Amino acid sequence: MPSTHRCSPRSTRDRGRHGRLRAYDQARALEITEAFFWTFCDDYLELVKERAYNQNDVGQASAALALRLALSSLLRLLAPVLSFATEEAWSWFETGSIHTAAWPEALACGRRPRPCSPPRARR
């Protein structure tokens, strides 16, 4: 017979998860994501779209890849709250469902990022 004692390790772990979930400010997370989305669209997208569409530009492939990675990441961030709209947009350039897609990897471009180091003190 399984233990129903309230202090079992499983119930303690579950209470911790539920507490963190209750403490998570979902509205604030959405607010930050939306602010980033509109800044991205207003600023970066407007600056790079000419380069991304120009087949004769040497930076075209880089610009197109950056836009694709950014759109993919933004759609994944917005998917929990805009499920139908993000699923439709996802289907325009990806296969499968956005809701079963893996999160992007930090090294998706095949390049190792430089490690962050604290700023050096000035002498």
Helices and strands as residue ranges (DSSP letters): H 9-23, H 26-39, I 40-45, H 46-53, H 60-78, H 83-91, G 98-100
